[in-house]
Amino acid sequence: MADDYEVQTVLGKVPVAALGRTLLHEHVLLGYPGWEQDSLYEPDHPALLQRIAGALRQLDERGFGCLVDVTPIDMGRDPDFLRQLAEQVEIHLIAATGFYHGGVGLHSYWRMKEIDELAEVLIHEIEHGVRRSGVKPGVIKVATRVEQIVPNEERALRAAARAAVATGVNITTHTEQGRLGHEQLDIFESEGLPSGRVIIGHMDNVTDTATHTSLLDRGTFIGFDQIGYEFRMSDADRIGAITTLVDRGYASGLILANDQVGNWMGRLTPFLQQFADQVEKDGFNHMADVFLPKLVAAGVPEGAVDEMLRDNPARYFS
């Protein structure tokens, strides 16, 4: 039972049952590698802290008890900021370790490491904390691109699986366009990690429910976790797919989240501006304020909504 398990949050371990409704795929701060070297950008951390704390208090008011920051190494992760933020809000925060895909993350420093060297870093962070911050990650994040899993990404996935097996901390993934989910699972399972300890992410960018069920039938969770990204897939299409899957008895494998960013670090390109515009529009509250009312109106029972937002995250962390 979930009541018997604890999960590592930014401020320490808490019972899984205490998390409540959980957004399992969000970002407090996010930045493409190199932003911190831009002399024309200087973040105002006190202002950021105040603004994002306010957003999390709004999320708390809407009945959510936990937000999982899946920002991995190299992508603007700031454990000290997360700790300061967690100290100001009631909502639980969970931090991540791991690596992004080779198109954006996985700097050459990491690309030169062997699998066990990468796994050693992940295990150290989970067991001892990220550098001197003392913040211990509660989830491992890895990512792949569209056409194939390239060698440096495969090393990162295998390292994540080995760290997960060694520590008991589970994996969540990024896919591009909902592609390569089976290939990700194949790698994890070949390293001895059961599929039930994995969330295959961003599967809400695929409307074909046969693709969804092919993964769910392997026992994994799948993420409908870019809710609100209308420039990639309409929320109406997402609602249609969720409704079909719930009707077919698959609610127990679905994870819902926004993949929102509390603040993009660095000066924004036009491509990144469309993501930032989502924050200005609804932010972390898009799920509660916009999406869930439409989902219930489409006929998804409140019990199934609670299962996807509360029970499934509890089972994942158990």
N, C-alpha and C positions, 0 to 999 in steps of 0.2 A: 504494500500500500504506500501511496505517496507520503502519508503521515509519518512513515518510518525513515524518510530520507531527508537529508539536508543539501542545500545548494550553496555554492560559494558566491556571495555578492561582494560588491566593492568594499563594504564595511565589515565583512565577515560572513560566516555561515548562518543560514536561517532555514527553518523547516520548509520543505517544498510546498506544503499545504498553506503556508503563509503568503505565498506570492500573489494569489488571486488572479484576476484577469491580467494576462501578460502579452506585451508586444515583443515578439521574439526576434525581430530583425529590424533594428533601427541604428542610427548613428548620432551620437551627441556632437562630436566634432569629426570632420572628414576633410582630408586634403590630399591631392595628388602629390607624390613624392617630389620634393624640390621647392614646395611652397615656402618652407621655413628659411630658404636662402634668398628669398625675394626681398631686396632692400626697400622696395616701394610698398611693401605691405607689413603693417605692424598691428597684430591683434590687440584689442583692448580686453584683456581677460576679465577684469572685474565687471565690465558691462556685459560680456558674454555670459558670465556666471549668473548675473542677475536676470538676464533675459531668458536663459534656458531653464533656470530654476522656476521662473514664472510659468513657462510652458509645461513643466512637469507637474506643478501644482494643479494646473487646469486638467491634466490627465488624471491625476488623483481624484479630483472632484467628479470626474466622469466614470469612476468605478474601477480604474486600473491600478493594480498594485505593484507592477514590475515592468521595467523596460530593459531589454537586453541590447547593449551597445556592441555590435558585431564588428567594430573597426579593428582590423588586424595590424600587425607590424608594418611600418612604412607608410601608412595611410592616414597619418594625423592623429593616431591614438595618443591620448594624454591622460595617463592614469592619475596623476596628481590633480588634474582638473576634475576628473570623475569623482575622486574622493571628496574634494571640496564641495562638489555639487550634491553628492549623496548625503553629506552632513547637513545640508540645508533643506532637504525635502523628505517627505514621508515615504514616497515611492521607492521600492528597492531597485537598485541598479546592478547589472551584471556586466562585467568586462570580458573582453575576448583576447586570445592570442591567436597566432596563425599568420598566414600569408595570402596576399591577393594574387591574381593571375599575372602571368608574365608580360601581358600587354601594358600594364600600368605599374604594378607592384614588383615584388621580387627583384630588388636592386641587384646589381652584379655581385655585391658582397655575398648575398644569400645564394645566388645562382652557382657560386663556386663551392658551396657546401654539399657534402654527401648527405644521404637520407638520415643517418644516425646523428650527424652533427646538427641538422635542423631539428630533429626530434629532441635532442638534448636541451636546446634552447626552450622549446615549448614546455617540456617537463619542468625545467628549472623555474620558468615563470609561474606555472601552475602551483608548484610546491613551495616556492619561496617569494614570489611576487615579482613584478616588473621593475627591474633595476632597484633603485632605492625607495620606490614609492610605497612598497609594502602591499600594493593592490594585487590580489591573486585573481587571475581570470577564471571564469566559470564555464566557458565555452571555447571551442576551437573553430576558427573560421578559415576556410580555404576556397579557392576559386579556379575556374577554368574558362576558356574562351569558346568559340563557336565550332570550328571545324574538327579539331582534334585536341587531345591533351598532349601538350608538348613535353619534352623530357624534364625541364625544370619544374613544371607544374606537377608532373607525376611524382617527382621527388618530394615536393611539398605535401601532396596528398598522402603519400606513404608515411612521411614523417608525422603528419597529423594523426593518422590511424595508429601508429606506434605509440604516440604520446597518449592518445585516448585509451588504448589498451592498458598502458602503464599506470595511468592516473585515475581512470574512471570518469574523466570529463569528456563530454560528447562533442560531436562535430555538427556544424551547420555550413552549408555551401552556397556559393554564388554560381549560377549558370548564366550563360548568355543565351537569350531567346529560348530558355527552357531546354537547351541542347546538352547532351553528354551526361545526363543524370545516371543512366545505367552504367556508363563507363566509370563514373565516379564511384558508384556502389561496388563495381567489380574490383576496383583497386582496394577499397576499404575492406571488403570481405576477404580478399586474398591476404591481407595483413591480420586477419583474425578478428576484425571488428564487426559485430552483428549489425545488420541493416537497421534494426530498431533503435540504434543509438545515433542515427543520422537524420538530418533534415536536408532534403534536396531543394535548394532555394530557387525562387523566381519562376516556378512552374505556372504562375498565373499569366505568363506571357505566351501560353499555349492554350488554345481553346479546345483542342482535341482531347476529350475525356478518356479515350483509349490510351493515350500517352500517360495521362495521370494514373489510371488504374493499373497500367503495367508496372509502374513504380510502387504504388501502394500495395499491390499483390506480393511484392517482395518484402513487405513488412516495414518499409521506411516511412517516415513522415515526408510530406511535400509542403513547400511553402507557397501559399498565395500571399506573398509578402511584398509586393510592390503596388498595393492598393493605392489608387489615386494617380498612378503614372499613366494618365490618359494618352500621352503621346506615344506610348508603347502598346497599350491594349486598353480598350474602354472598360470602365468598371461594370458596365452593363454586361459585357461578355464574361467578365469574371464572375458576376452574380449568376449568370446562366450556367457556367461550369460548376460552381459550388452547389447550386441547387440540384443539378443532375447527380453530382457525387453524393450529396447528402441523401437524396432519394434512393440511391443504390446501396446505402449503408456504409459509406466510406468516411463519414464525419470524423471518426476516431483517428484518421491519418492526416487531417488537414490542419495547417498552422496559418494563422492570419497575422499580417503585420503591414506597416506602411512603407518601410525602407526610407524613412524620412531622415533628414540631416538637420540637426539643431543649428549648426553653422558650418558653412564651407570655408575652409582656411585658404587664404591666398586670394589673389585677384581672379575673378571669374572670366572664363572664355564663354562665347555664346552657347556652346554645348552644355557647359555646367550651369549656365544661367537658368535653363529650363528646369533643372532640379531645384535650384534655389527658389524659383518662383513657386514651387509646390510648398515650400516652407512658409513663404509669405501668405499663401492662400489659406491653408488649413493646418499645416504642420502635423505634429503627432496626433492632433485631434481629428484628423480626417476620418479615421476608423469609426470613432464614436459619433461624431456629429453628422457625417455625410453617408458613409458606406453602410453601417449597420442598420439604420432605418430603412434603407433601400433593400437590404438583404432580407430583413424580416417581412417587408411589404411584398417581396417576391415569393413568400411562402416558407422560408427557412424557419423552423421553430426556434423559439428563444432557448430551449434546451440544447439544441444543436450549436447555437452560437456560443453558449457558455462552454460547451464541450471543446469547441475549437480554440477558444481564447483562454480558458482556465484549466480544464481537465487535461487536454493534450500537452500543454507545456509542463504540467506537473508530472505526467507520465514520462515525457522526454527527459526531464531532469532526474527522474527516479531510476 
